[in-house]
């Protein structure tokens, strides 16, 4: 009998999920363009996530921060923001094709191919970023524990997820995506992190985008598409 993961899935289920996404990411890299990761979702929600990310970084990035590790960096979607912050850029992704795109755009970045659990021990940073990744991870408890091992003691992690309770129908359109509520994510983080902050993001299409500023001020649940968390490692 195949060995189960900590989420109750079998290893065969997990491998099938990972194989599906590896093919998707390779295809997106071959599609060309400056940012291969955006080809996955055809740009949906990317700019909104970047806005929320910039807001959270401005508020919580430690002054001493000198390095960033982007877990699931794809083609370097956020690398320009890291460069603006003067951070030493490191990226990890299981798709070699995506990393080739990132290398062409950011040749000085340290890029590592493979799984988080097998990454080099020195692949740590003051800021660890994981945006748009947990929805494709088969064993999220183990993945969160892996992220915690990559954050320096005085650093932070910023992690996003797709919202399970959202009215947006994404969970019905792609069975290979995983959706989580805030309570579930907080439970997953609790053994390793303290939650410092969280924000919802609202990638509303036109003409509904005119109400987006109001939603950001209200942080209205149900209407958001996803959540972004700022996390601090728990002290031993």
Secondary structure, 3 states (H helix, E strand, C coil): CCCECCCCCEHHHHHHHHHHHHHHHHHHHHCCCCCCCHHHHCCCCHHHHHHHHHHHHHHHCCCCCCEEEEECCCCCCCHHHHHHCCCEEEEEECCHHHHHHHHHHCCCCEEEECCHHHCCCCCCEEEEEECCCHHHCCCHHHHHHHHHCCEEEEEEEEEEEEECCCCCCHHHHCCCCCCECHHHHHHHHHCCEEEEEEEEECCCCCCHHHHHHHHHHHCCCCCCCEEEEEEEECCC
